[in-house]
Amino acid sequence: MRRNTNVLVLIIFLLVGLVVGSFLGDLLKGTINLFSHSKTIGFDPFTLDLIFIQLTLGFEFTINLATVIGLLIVLIIYRNIR
């Protein structure tokens, strides 16, 4: 049970790092030109029609320097509290 808790805490930390880093990158991209560059990774939405149900799936992830910095910071914090 302890290992499952550690994995859950790590996932939560990573998600928080992604969100905070992306948010800060959006805030700072007007003042610091380095944060204005980003790369989008993912695939376009597609629809799977199975007659009785129709599913639309898609995934897109935008990464910039602040996102990477946010991930590194939460990994360091996680490593120190673990």
Number of C-alpha atoms within 10 A of each C-alpha: 5 7 8 9 10 13 11 12 14 17 12 13 19 19 15 15 22 22 15 17 24 23 14 16 25 15 13 15 15 11 9 10 9 14 19 16 11 14 9 10 11 10 11 9 12 11 10 11 10 8 6 5 7 10 10 9 11 10 10 11 9 12 17 19 18 24 23 15 17 23 22 16 16 20 15 10 12 15 10 8 6 8
